[in-house]
Amino acid sequence: MSAAMITGSLVFAWGNPSRGDDALGPCFIERLETLAAVHPEWPPFETLTDFQLQIEHALDLGGRARILFVDASFTCNPPFAVSTITPVRDASFSTHALSPQALLQVYRDVTGLEPPPTQLLAIRGEGFELGEDLSNAARSHLDAALAWAAAWLDAEASSNQDVPAPGCRAKGWRVEFEP
């Protein structure tokens, strides 16, 4: 894929808004889009949300400079965790719950190209019951994750792709949270 075809970043979140903190992904996108309206200095990016990852989403990954996947997690440490992910052939491609790593592998298999640099932002959730609202803890974790995402977008604007882990200082930016 030529550099002329690269269209910026994709921020792709998934989750079920009817299942408590599983709504963190869609809520993240909603809030990020609101923030983008008041941050004209941020580089262009596209957002995408869905209830879950599907193999068809591999087609949404092409032509991107980088990708940020966002999902709720009940296993990461609060408030969130960020990891760089790569394609992995796993059994999830044939199941109801496709992993983001498997989606990257589908992209590689379908296009014959390596996927763009990809990070997974896992936001800690506490309750995932049907009909529940976001928990107070999840709201706080969402705020911290959005602060990190703002730095992620600022880093792209300044051509500095490295964004610190939570609690680390870089150019005056810091996410503060209770350990």
Stockholm file with secondary structure:
# STOCKHOLM 1.0

chainA/1-179         MSAAMITGSLVFAWGNPSRGDDALGPCFIERLETLAAVHPEWPPFETLTDFQLQIEHALDLGGRARILFVDASFTCNPPFAVSTITPVRDASFSTHALSPQALLQVYRDVTGLEPPPTQLLAIRGEGFELGEDLSNAARSHLDAALAWAAAWLDAEASSNQDVPAPGCRAKGWRVEFEP
#=GR chainA/1-179 SS CCGGGCCCEEEEEECCTTSGGGGHHHHHHHHHHHHHTTCTTSCCEEEEEESSCCGGGGGGSTTCSEEEEEEEESSSCSSEEEEEECCCCCGGGGSSSCCHHHHHHHHHHHHSSCCCCEEEEEEECSCCCTTCCCCHHHHHHHHHHHHHHHHHHHHHHTTCCCCCCTTCCBTTBCCCCCC
#=GC SS_cons         CCGGGCCCEEEEEECCTTSGGGGHHHHHHHHHHHHHTTCTTSCCEEEEEESSCCGGGGGGSTTCSEEEEEEEESSSCSSEEEEEECCCCCGGGGSSSCCHHHHHHHHHHHHSSCCCCEEEEEEECSCCCTTCCCCHHHHHHHHHHHHHHHHHHHHHHTTCCCCCCTTCCBTTBCCCCCC
//
